[in-house]
Amino acid sequence: IAAQATDFCVTPFGCGVAGTSCASPTVAGIIGLLNDVRLQNGKPSLGFLNPMLYENAGALNDITTGSSNGCGLFSKGWPAKSGWDAVTGLGTPDYAKLAKVVAALP
């Protein structure tokens, strides 16, 4: 999965930081909030996420346009497309939809 990761403010670098170093903690924070939904309802934390994500791909925003920048050498990057793709995976998390999904899990 992916997250929008541009114009983050990161100490000591200031604002305008972008990339995986911003997207990964953003997704981790969302997963933390989803685990909180479960714990508040007396359920265990999510654990291994892949099966839940693939079974509920509709709870993510499928990114279908754009592409990564690639490495700038011999590649134009990876294009976004419908469904899973190398640049955004299943897409970006939709917290409201995922919260409903994880609350309904046993």
N, C-alpha and C positions, 0 to 999 in steps of 0.2 A: 504494500500500500504506500501511498505518498501523502505529502502535505504541502500546501502553499508555503514557500520558504523564501520570501524576499523582504527586504527592508526591516530585518530584525535588529533590535538594539542589543548588543553583546558587549559586556565589559571585558577588556579595556579598549575594544576597537571602535566603540560608538555604534551609530545606526547605519543602516545600509548593508548589513551583513546578509548573506544569502547562501543557500545550498543545503546539502545533506546535514551539515552540522546544526542547522536550524530545523529542518524537517523531522529528523529522527526524534529529538526531544519533544517536538510538538505532538507527534503520534504517540509517544510514550505517555505524555500527559493525558491524552484522550483515553488511552487504555487504562490508565490509573483511575480516571473518573468512572469508566465503565465498571472496573472492579469495585469501586466505592458503591455503585448502584447495587451490585450483587451483595456486598457485605451488609449494607443497610437493610437488605431483605433476608438476612440470615442464611445466605447462600455462600458457597466457597468462591474463591477468586477464579478467574478464567483459565489459567494455566496455558497450555499450548493452543495458540490462537488459530492456526491455519485451517483446521476443519470448520470451525465456526465461521470464519471469514468466507471461505469458498462456498459453504452452504447458504450463506446470506449475502452474496455479492450485491444484491439489490439494495443493501443498507449502506453501500458506498456510492460515491459520485463517480460514475464512469467517465474518465477523461478521454475524449475521442478526437481532439484536435491538438496540433502542436507537436513538438519533438524536443528531445534533449539536444544539447550542443555538441555531443560527441567529444572526442579528445582533441579535435582540431587538426589531426594529422591526415588520416585517410578515411575519415568517417563523417557523415552528415549527422550522426546521432541516431537515436531510435525514435520512430514515429509513434505517437499515441494512436490507438485504434479502439474500436468497440471490443469490450471484454478485456481479458488480461493482455497487457503489453509490457515490454521491457522497461519503458520509461516511467510508468505510474503503477505498474502491477495491476491490482483490481480497481484502483482509483483512490480517491480521498475519502476519509471517514465522514459520514454524516452522523454526528453525535446523537441527535434525537432518534433516528432510526435504529442505530446500534444499541442505544439504551433500552429501547423496547425489546429488541432481540435478546439481549443478555438478561433482562429481567424475566423473560419467559423461559429461559433455559432452566433445567433442573438443578 
